Amino acid sequence: MSNVVTEIGGLNFKGNVVDHEWFNYITFSNGKPHIVAIMVLSEIVYWYRPTVVRDEIDGKVTYKKKFKADKLQKNYQQLADTFGFTKLQVKRACDLLTDMLLVKIEFRTINADGKILNNVMFVEPVPTEIRKISSMYQQIKEDPGYLEVNRVVTSKSRPSLLTSKESPNFKVKTNTEITTKSTTENVSSSSIFSFYENNFGILNSFIAESISQWVNDTSEELVQAAMERALKQQKKWNYAEGILKQWVNKNIRTLADVNAAEEEYKRQQNAKKIRKGTIKGGSTHGSSKSGDDEDFEYIGL
């Protein structure tokens, strides 16, 4: 072995563990790995892995949990901050994990330092279900010519048996319309990719994954709207992504919300011009641009 391989083999890593098989099971409807859900699951599993404590005198080994309550207290925002995701991304990831029966989420009312706190989120992994999707526990059938891995059927393939446990104050819009036809959530995903290629250029795998993530986290119409605004500013995809982040942070979820926010932005800008005397008597004539032609800074609406 090379020196680098030997040195890496001698490193003792600590922290989250991601089983490689999770990338095959925890996926979007198009079959691509759901990175946010995978990382959230790894974080939850980390907190539930006991800490080994060895007594210095008699050498006796005991195990200690990392958290105080009977279950881990972590909310969507805390999980989002850990990895730099948005709260909405983590909320959707947790919805997927509960649908797959990999985790349980409940909201409690607790008493903390004499204060009553409502809708405090607690999470708990389901070991039996996680075991089914982890590579160490896959059923391997040996054959003289090849090795075949028989993946067990997981909860992902059956409907959720859980009732909704999300906080009543945190609502998420559904991106798909329920119909009697057999269809998939990503039925129109190719159109958003075509829109990108027709207007921005060649679509690489990194940007395609990013677009897919945003379509799942918001909606295809919002992603396209962000792209259109980036094009108007002669910007690239990262600008459109910045717009989407701002919309999520400001709870903008529909095109109607976008239009309302932009109208409010225009109103505020005109009010500033009036105060500075650039618009006399509220008139928008003269050197001022019309509302359709004005270049607004969409990021930061």
N, C-alpha and C positions, 0 to 999 in steps of 0.2 A: 504493500500500500504506500501511497505517497505520504509525505510529511503532513500535508494539509489534511488528508483524510484521518490520519492518526491523531492530529491535534484536535480536530473537530470531534472525533470519537471520545476524546478525553474531557470535553466540556460537559458540565453538569447544568443543563438548562432547567429553569423553574418557571412556573406560571401556567398559562392556559395550554391545553392539549387539544388539537383538532384531529380527529380520526379521519383518515383519507376517504373512507367509504361514505362519510357524510356528504361529500361533494356529489355522490351518485344518487343519494336519497332526498336530501334537502334541496329542492330545486324549484325554479319557476315552472309555470305551465309549459314553457317551451323546452324544458329539460336542462336548462343551464343552472349551475349551482347558485343558490341563494346565499351569497356571501354574508350578508347582514345577519340572516337567521343562523348561519353556521357559527359566526363569531359570538352571537348572543348566547347560543347554546353552550359554546366552549366556556364562556364567562360564568354561566350558571353552574356548569359542572365543576369548574375550578373551585367555586365557593363551597360546594358540597363535598369536595375531596378532603378527608380529614387530615389534620396535621399530626405527624408522628412525634411523640414526646418520649424521650428515653431518660429514665431516672439515673442520675450520675452515680448514685451509691450502689444500688442493686442491679442496675441495668435493665430494669423492667420497662417494657414498651407499652405505652398507652396511646390512645387516639383522642384527639380533641377537635371539635368543630370550629370553624372560623367565624361564625356569627353567633349572636346572643339568643335570639328568639328561636321558637321551634322551627320556623322557616326563614329563608333569606328575604330580607326586606330591601328590595331594589325597585325603583320605578323606571318608567320609560326614559326619562331625561337622564338619570344617572347612567343607565346602560348606554345611551347615546353618547354621552360625554366621554365614556371610557374609550370609544373607538373613533370618535369624530363623526358619527352618523347623525342624522336628524331624528327628532323625536318621532316623527311620522314613519320614518324608515324602520325604527325599532318597534313601533306599535304594530306595523304590518308583519314584521318578522315574528313577533310574539304570537300574533294571530295564527300564523302558519304553524308554529311549533305546538300550539295548543290543539290546532286541528289535527296534527299528526300524533297527538297524545304524547309528545315527547316532554312537555312541561305542563304544569298546572299553575294557574294564576288566580289569586283571590284578592279581594279588596276588603280590608277590615277597618273598623273604627277602633282606635287605640287611645290610651291615656299616656302621654309622654310629658313628664315633669309637670303634672297637674293640668296639662292642656289636652283637650279632646281633639283628636285629628281624625278626619273622615277620609275614606277612600285611600288608605295606605296600602300600597301594593306589596304582595308577598309572592315569591316564585319558588317552585319546587320541581326538580327534574323527576322523570319517571324512569327508574333504572331498567325495568324490564323492556320498555320500548327502545331505549337508547342502546341496550345490548343488541337488539335485533338489527340495528343499522350500523354497528361497529365491526370493523374488519376482523378483529380478533375472534369474533364469535360467528363468522360466516361458516356455512357448512361446505367443506371442500371434499369433492369426490375425485379420487385418483383413478387415472386410466393409463395404460401403458404408453399411449401416444401423447397425452396432454393432461393438463389439470383444468378442471372446470369448477368454477365457484357457483354454487346454487344460493342465490340470495333469498333470504326468507321474506315472506310477505309482511309488510309493515303496516302500521296504522294509516300511513299516507294513502293507501289504496281503498280505505273504507271511510264512510262519512263520519264526521266528528260526533262523538257521543257526549261532548261537553256542551253545557249551556254557556251563553256569553257571560264572562266574568269581568268584562272591562268596566272601567269607571264610567258612570252615567254622564260625567261631565266631559268626556273625551270621545268625540264622535269622529268616525272615519267614513268618508264617502266610498261607496262601492263603485269600481270602475267598469263592471260588466253588467249587462242587462240580462236578466234571467228570462229565457225563452224556452219553448218546447222543443226547439231544434238542438241536435247534438252539435256543439261548437266548442271552441276553446277561447280562453281569455286573450290570447295573443293573435286572434284572427286577423287583425289589421296592423300587426306590428311591422309587416313588410312595407306598408305604405309610409310609415314614419321614417323608415330607413331610406326609402326611395326619395322622400322629401329632402333628407339630408344630402344624399348623393347628387341630386339635381341642383342643389343650391350651395352646398359647401365643398363638394368634391368627393374624393375616394373615402369610403367608410372603412376604418380599420377596426380590428376586434376590440380594442380598448374602448373606443368611443361607442361602438355598438353595444357593449356590455353596460356602459354608463347610460346610454339612451334607454335600454331595456329596464334598467333599475329605476329610472325616473318615471317611465311609463307605468310601471307597477306601483310606484309610490304615490304618483299623482294621477295623471290620465294622459292619454295620447294627445287630446286636444290642447292641454296645457303645455305639453312638451313642444308641440308644433307652434303654439303661440309664442313661446319663448324663443324658438328658432327664428320666427318671423321678425321679432323685435331685435334680435341680434343682427339679422341681415340688414335691417333698416339702419343700424348703427355701423354697418360694414365690419362687424366683429365675427369671431369664430365661435365654436361650440362652447368653449369655457365661459364665454360671456353669457350664452343662453343658460348654462348650468348655474351661473351666479344669479340670474333672474329667478330660476326655479327655486333656489335656496331661499331667496328673499320672499317669494310667494308662500312657501311653506311656513317660514318663520312668522309671516303676517296672516297665516290662516286663510290664504287665498286659494280656493279649491276649484273654482269654475271660471269659465270665460266671463260670466256676468260679474263675478268678483273682480276679475282683472280690469274689465271696462270701468267698473265703479271706482277702483283704486286709481286708475289713470285719469279719470275725470276729476277726481278729488285733487290729484297731483297738479293738473293743469289749473284748477281753480286757485290753489295755493300759490302757484308761480305767478299767475296774473295778479293776485292780491299783492304779492311782493313788488311787482313792477309798478303797480299803482302807488304803493307807499313810497317808492323811490322816484316817482314822477316820470317814469318812462312811458306810462300809458296815461294820457290826459283824459280825465272824466270817464275812465273805464273803457275808453275806445280801444279796440285792438288794431286800428288802422295805422298806417305809417310804416315804420321800420320793423314792427313786430310781425312774426310769422303767424300763419293761420294754424289752428289746432292740428290739422292733418299733416302739415309740413314741419311742425316744430320738432326738433330733435330732443326728446326728453331722456334724461338719465334714468332708465328703467330700474337699474339696480339701486335699491334704496328707496323705492316708492313708499 
